[in-house]
């Protein structure tokens, strides 16, 4: 590990936290309130140890559900979210930058492509699937041609 930081200095090295240091929040001072809110909810609600007085390396997971309709009509909420996302996507781009994508958008597009098919498998992956099918007694679903690979993808997805 690197050199030990003087007391009171922050680091962007996650290992420093376990040596009694502190971690800089993402987004700097602007990200600090979000990080603090997440910690104040997640740590006590999951029952995981936290703070400087613990040496246990544990990680809890907190999931939350928000009933949007308790605060605003769903249609109004969706419209406002869409307007906000459109404002983000129409923002000025850095030189040479392509389209502005929102989180999850690349995965959604890839999923749409895969639904349309075909999904191409490399030889190693295809052979691993063939072996698994044989172990499970599903040899009849296999053939050794390009057409069968498409059938296999249709069968799997």
N, C-alpha and C positions, 0 to 999 in steps of 0.2 A: 504494500500500500504506500501511497505518497506520504509527504511530510504532514505532520500534525499541525492543524491550524491554531492560532492563538485564540484564547477564550473570547467569545462574542463575535467571531467572524463566521460568515456563512460560506457555504460551498455548493457547487453544482455536482459534487461527487456523492452519490447515495450512500456510499460506505461511511462517509463522515458522520452521518446521523447515528450510526451504531457505535461510534467512538465518542458519543456525547456531544456531537456538534449539531448544527442545524442545516437544513436544506433550503436553498432559495426556491420560492414558489415559481411555478410556470407563470409567465407574464409579468415577472418582477413585482413591483409594488401594486400594480393594477390587478394582478392575479391573486394577491394575498387574501383578499376577502373571500373569494370563491374557495380557495384551498382551506381556509379556516372554517368556513361554513361546512364544507364536506367533512372535515375532521370532527367538528363538534357534533355532527349528526352520526357519522359512521362509527367512530370508535366507541362511544358509550352504548349505542343501540346494538352493536354486534357483540359487545362484551369482550372485545379484544383488548389486551393491555396496551397502554399508550403512554406517552410522555417520557421525560428524561429519566424517570426512576425505574424504568424497565429495561431489561436486557434481552427479553424474549423477542425473537424475530417471528412475528405472527402477522397474518394478514386476514382481515375480515372483509366480507363483501356485503354491501348494503344496497338493496334495490328499493326504489320508491315508485309508487303509483300516484298520479295526480288526477283528481277528478276535475277536469277542466270545466265541465258544465256547472260545477258548484260556484264558479266565479264569473263565467262568461258563456254566452250561447256558443255552441260548437261551430256553427257556420261562421260566426263573426271571428272566432279564434282562428279558424283555418284561413279565412280571408286575410287577416292581419299577418299571419305567419307567411303566407304566400307573397304578400306585398313586401315584407321584410326580406325574404329570400331573393325576390326579383331585384330589389335595390342592391343587395350584395352582389348578385351575378352581373349586374349592369355597371358595377363600379369600374373606374379607370384601372387598367392593367399595367403592370410593369413592362418595360420594353422587352419584347420577345416572348412575353407570357401568352399562353393560349387561353382557353376558356376558363372562367372561374367556376370551380366545382364546389359543391357543398358536401359535408361529411356523408358518406354512404352512397353518393351518386356514382362513383366509379364501379362500386360493387353491384349496384342496381343495374347499371348498363351491361355489365358482364353477365349478370343473371339473365337479363332479357335476351342477350345473344345466345346463351346456352339453351334457353327454352326453345329458340328457333332451330337450334342444332346446326350441324353436328358438333359433338364434343370430341375433339381429337385426343387420343391417348398415346403417350410415348410407349415404345416397345416394352420397356421394363415394367411399367405400370400395368399394361395389358397382360403381360405374362403373370404378374402377381395376382391379378383378378382371375385369370384362367386357372391358376393353381388353387385359389380359394374355391372357385366354382367346382373343381374336381373333388376337393376335400369335402365339399358339402353335397356331392352327388348330383350336381347340376350340369353334367357334361353336355346334355342335350341342348343347352342354351348357348353352347360355344361352337364356333367354327373358326378356321384359320384364314379368313379372307377379310378384305377391307369392308365388304358389305356386312359381314358378321360383326365387325367392330361397331358399326352404326347401330345394328340391332342390339348389341350389348349395351350401348349407351342409352338407347331407348328403354331397354329393360331396367337399367339401373336408375334412370331419372324419370 
